[in-house]
Amino acid sequence: MAPENTDDKTYRAEYHGSGTFIIHKPKRNRKKLRQSRLKNPQRGARK
């Protein structure tokens, strides 16, 4: 298991045996998420 005092902004994987991994990745930045949604609207929304 990974130590809990590591920085939350890094990717890490925990091995749980027989090829099973739990992958932890950082949360997406709210500002960037909003900008990408504005620039790329959902497909088929205007049909």
Sequence and secondary structure as in RCSB ss.txt:
>XXXX:A:sequence
MAPENTDDKTYRAEYHGSGTFIIHKPKRNRKKLRQSRLKNPQRGARK
>XXXX:A:secstr
   TTS TTS EEEE STT EEEE     HHHHHHHHHHS  TTTT 
